[in-house]
């Protein structure tokens, strides 16, 4: 069986590739390696998977030196002709779309790139699935679509037509586009709404990495909304388990479209998260309390009932265990200078 994983040089994409390889799948990874954050971190993830930086060229597949079942290709989803050629050549059984321009706050400053990547790129991916018909397309949506939803926990049937950032608006647009394509062209599609993902190889613009780097170097951390925030922090291993089980799950009833929450199902106060991180790094944080930022929400919490019913899987990594694994990785890769070249 063969799966396409887009965004495979990204945080979740890197771990998702490993998950499918572990189960014997043939994997093709696709990523444009953009510079939203340090491309060197993306190259480091690829190297960890056996893809050497010097071998990477646009539109040229590179085979992993660690696992011959993994090939990587540098490409934009917006390159429609190249994308269609890839689908025609590879005949994918499954597609996991993790490629997107990420970042809530960045979308306020740079809206154009979100339309091009998250809307246009996703449209071309849907078109490719329309014509080449993989068994299942699994798409990464986001808990940000819930906006400032006051109803807790968040359920998939909640009203989500009031996004508070352009990033969230593009993710909700993706869900609507996917629904239309599923109905019109009989494509099986699942949109997974991820809740605050953390873990080894994480993005440097996200709170866990920002906090860890600041704490370990004695710099202050910005604590928004004066710490009065709760997040459904979800360990990346649970996320990729959920992606894998969802990809292989079947649709037992029409329509062949669904939206599922994928989170830990247990919100944590931001200050408690910082305390646990301090424990793992063995250093106290210098906290700078800040007001709520545009595009942020005070609380997220995933209702997991639909996910459990369909996949028979429930994320279960505790915050203590997840942050232990994260800080062990962080201490190994950053504290000893192995990642000094990465911003």
C-alpha positions in Angstrom: 0.0 0.0 0.0 1.2 3.5 -0.9 0.5 6.8 0.9 1.3 10.4 0.0 2.1 12.5 3.0 2.2 16.2 2.1 4.1 18.6 4.5 6.4 15.7 5.2 9.3 18.0 6.3 7.1 19.6 8.9 6.6 18.7 12.5 3.6 16.4 12.3 4.5 15.3 8.7 7.9 14.0 9.8 6.3 11.8 12.5 3.4 10.7 10.2 5.9 9.4 7.6 7.6 7.4 10.4 4.3 6.0 11.5 3.3 4.7 8.1 6.8 3.3 7.5 6.7 1.5 10.8 3.6 -0.3 9.6 5.2 -1.4 6.3 3.7 1.2 3.9 5.4 2.7 0.9 5.6 6.4 1.6 6.1 9.4 -0.7 6.7 12.6 1.1 6.1 16.0 -0.4 7.1 19.4 0.9 8.1 22.8 -0.5 10.5 23.5 2.4 9.5 27.1 2.7 11.1 29.6 5.0 8.2 30.4 7.4 10.6 29.1 10.0 14.2 27.9 9.6 14.4 25.5 6.6 17.4 24.0 8.4 15.1 22.4 10.9 13.1 20.9 8.1 16.3 19.6 6.5 17.3 18.2 9.9 14.0 16.3 10.1 14.5 15.0 6.6 18.0 13.9 7.4 16.8 12.0 10.4 14.6 10.1 8.0 17.5 9.4 5.6 16.9 12.2 3.1 20.1 14.0 2.5 19.9 17.8 1.9 22.4 17.8 -0.9 20.3 15.3 -2.9 17.1 17.4 -2.7 16.1 19.2 -6.0 12.8 20.5 -7.1 10.6 17.8 -8.6 13.2 15.1 -8.2 12.4 12.1 -6.0 15.0 11.2 -3.4 15.1 7.8 -1.7 15.9 7.5 2.0 19.2 6.0 2.9 17.5 4.5 6.0 14.4 3.0 4.5 14.0 2.3 0.8 10.2 2.5 1.1 10.4 6.3 1.7 10.9 8.8 -1.1 10.8 12.5 -0.8 10.0 15.1 -3.5 10.2 18.9 -3.2 7.1 20.5 -4.7 4.4 23.0 -4.1 0.8 21.9 -4.1 0.1 24.9 -6.3 2.2 23.3 -9.0 -0.9 21.6 -10.6 0.8 20.0 -13.5 3.6 18.5 -11.4 1.1 17.4 -8.8 -1.1 15.6 -11.4 2.0 14.0 -12.9 3.0 12.7 -9.4 -0.5 11.2 -8.8 -0.6 9.6 -12.2 2.8 8.0 -11.8 2.4 6.8 -8.2 -1.2 5.7 -8.0 -1.6 6.5 -4.3 -3.9 4.3 -2.1 -4.1 7.0 0.5 -3.4 10.7 0.8 -2.6 12.5 4.1 -2.5 16.3 3.6 -0.5 18.0 6.3 0.8 20.8 4.0 -0.4 24.3 4.8 0.8 27.7 5.7 0.7 27.5 9.5 0.5 30.1 12.2 -2.5 32.1 13.6 -0.6 35.3 14.3 1.4 35.2 11.1 -1.8 35.1 9.1 -2.7 38.5 10.4 0.6 39.9 9.0 0.9 37.9 5.8 -2.6 37.0 4.5 -1.7 36.5 0.8 0.4 33.3 1.4 -2.5 31.7 3.3 -4.8 32.0 0.3 -2.2 30.7 -2.1 -1.1 27.8 0.0 -4.2 26.8 2.0 -6.9 27.5 -0.6 -5.3 27.3 -4.0 -2.9 24.4 -3.1 -5.7 22.5 -1.4 -8.0 23.0 -4.4 -5.4 21.4 -6.7 -5.0 18.5 -4.3 -8.7 17.9 -4.3 -8.6 18.0 -8.1 -5.9 15.4 -8.2 -7.9 13.2 -5.8 -11.0 13.7 -8.1 -9.2 12.3 -11.2 -6.9 9.7 -9.6 -9.2 8.5 -6.8 -7.2 7.4 -3.8 -9.2 5.3 -1.3 -9.2 8.0 1.4 -8.0 11.6 1.7 -7.2 12.7 5.3 -6.8 16.4 5.7 -5.4 18.4 8.6 -7.9 20.9 9.8 -7.5 22.8 13.1 -9.2 23.5 16.4 -8.9 27.2 15.5 -12.1 26.8 13.4 -14.0 26.9 16.7 -13.0 30.5 17.2 -14.2 31.9 20.4 -16.8 29.2 20.8 -18.2 29.4 24.4 -19.6 25.9 24.4 -17.1 23.5 26.1 -15.9 20.9 25.1 -15.9 21.6 21.4 -18.0 19.2 19.4 -17.8 18.6 15.6 -21.4 19.7 15.2 -20.8 23.1 16.8 -21.4 26.2 14.8 -18.0 27.3 13.3 -18.8 30.2 11.1 -17.1 33.0 13.1 -13.3 32.4 12.8 -11.1 35.0 14.6 -8.1 34.6 12.2 -7.5 34.2 8.5 -5.7 30.9 9.3 -8.8 29.6 10.9 -10.9 30.9 8.0 -8.8 29.0 5.5 -9.1 25.8 7.5 -12.9 26.1 7.6 -12.9 26.9 3.9 -10.9 23.6 3.4 -13.6 21.7 5.2 -16.3 23.2 3.0 -14.3 22.5 -0.2 -13.7 18.9 0.9 -17.4 18.4 1.6 -18.3 19.7 -1.8 -15.8 17.4 -3.6 -16.8 14.4 -1.5 -20.4 14.9 -2.5 -19.8 15.8 -6.2 -17.1 13.3 -7.0 -17.6 10.5 -4.4 -14.2 11.0 -2.7 -13.9 9.6 0.8 -12.5 12.5 2.9 -11.9 13.0 6.7 -10.9 16.4 8.1 -9.1 16.1 11.4 -9.3 19.1 13.7 -5.9 19.0 15.6 -5.6 20.5 19.1 -2.4 22.2 20.2 0.3 19.6 19.2 3.6 19.4 21.0 6.5 17.0 21.1 10.0 16.2 19.7 11.0 18.0 16.5 8.3 20.7 17.1 7.9 24.0 15.3 10.0 26.8 16.7 7.2 29.3 16.5 4.9 27.3 18.8 4.7 27.9 22.6 6.5 24.7 23.7 9.6 25.3 21.7 9.6 29.1 22.3 9.2 28.5 26.0 11.9 25.8 26.2 14.4 27.8 24.3 13.8 30.9 26.4 13.8 29.0 29.7 17.0 27.1 28.9 18.8 30.3 28.0 17.6 32.4 30.8 15.4 34.7 28.7 11.8 35.7 29.6 8.8 34.1 28.1 5.6 35.9 27.0 2.6 34.5 28.8 -0.5 35.8 27.0 -3.8 36.7 28.6 -1.9 36.9 31.9 -1.8 33.1 32.0 -5.6 32.8 32.0 -5.6 30.4 29.1 -6.3 26.7 28.7 -5.2 24.5 25.9 -6.0 20.9 25.0 -2.3 20.1 24.6 -1.9 16.9 22.5 1.3 14.8 22.2 2.5 14.3 18.7 2.6 10.6 19.1 -1.1 10.6 19.8 -1.7 12.8 16.8 0.0 10.4 14.4 -1.7 7.4 15.9 -5.0 9.1 15.3 -4.0 10.0 11.7 -2.9 6.4 11.0 -6.0 4.8 12.4 -8.3 7.3 10.7 -6.6 6.8 7.3 -7.3 3.1 7.5 -10.8 3.4 8.9 -13.8 2.7 6.7 -16.9 4.7 6.0 -19.9 2.5 7.1 -22.5 5.0 5.9 -23.0 7.8 3.4 -21.9 10.4 2.9 -18.2 9.6 2.6 -17.2 12.8 4.4 -16.6 13.5 8.1 -15.0 15.9 10.5 -13.3 14.5 13.7 -11.6 16.2 16.6 -8.1 14.9 17.4 -6.9 16.2 20.8 -6.1 14.9 24.2 -9.6 15.7 25.6 -8.2 17.3 28.7 -7.4 21.0 28.8 -4.5 22.3 30.8 -3.9 25.7 32.2 -1.0 27.5 30.5 0.8 28.1 33.8 0.6 24.5 34.7 2.1 23.6 31.3 4.9 26.0 32.0 5.5 24.5 35.5 5.8 21.0 34.0 8.2 22.3 31.3 10.3 24.0 34.0 10.5 20.6 35.8 11.7 18.9 32.6 14.3 21.5 31.9 15.3 21.9 35.6 15.1 25.6 35.3 12.6 28.3 36.4 11.0 30.5 33.7 11.1 34.3 33.8 7.5 35.1 32.9 6.4 38.3 31.2 2.6 38.5 31.5 0.9 39.9 28.3 -2.7 40.7 27.2 -4.6 38.5 24.9 -3.3 38.6 21.3 -5.5 39.1 18.2 -6.6 35.7 16.8 -6.1 33.8 20.1 -8.9 32.2 22.2 -9.0 31.6 25.9 -9.7 27.9 26.0 -9.8 24.8 23.8 -11.1 21.3 24.6 -11.8 18.5 22.3 -14.8 16.1 22.6 -13.3 12.8 21.5 -16.5 10.7 21.2 -16.7 10.5 17.4 -13.0 9.7 17.0 -13.2 6.9 19.5 -16.3 5.5 17.9 -14.9 5.4 14.4 -11.2 4.5 15.1 -11.5 2.7 18.5 -8.6 5.0 19.5 -8.3 7.5 22.3 -5.2 9.7 22.8 -3.9 8.9 26.2 -0.4 10.4 26.7 -0.4 12.5 29.9 1.1 16.0 29.9 3.7 14.8 32.3 4.8 12.0 30.1 4.6 14.0 26.9 6.7 16.8 28.3 9.2 14.3 29.7 9.7 13.0 26.2 9.8 16.5 24.7 12.4 17.8 27.2 14.6 14.7 26.8 14.7 15.4 23.1 15.2 19.1 23.6 18.1 18.6 26.0 19.7 16.1 23.6 19.4 18.2 20.4 19.7 21.8 21.7 21.5 21.8 25.0 24.6 20.1 23.6 24.8 22.4 20.6 23.6 19.9 17.9 21.0 22.4 16.7 23.0 25.7 17.1 22.7 26.3 13.4 18.9 26.3 13.5 17.2 29.6 14.4 
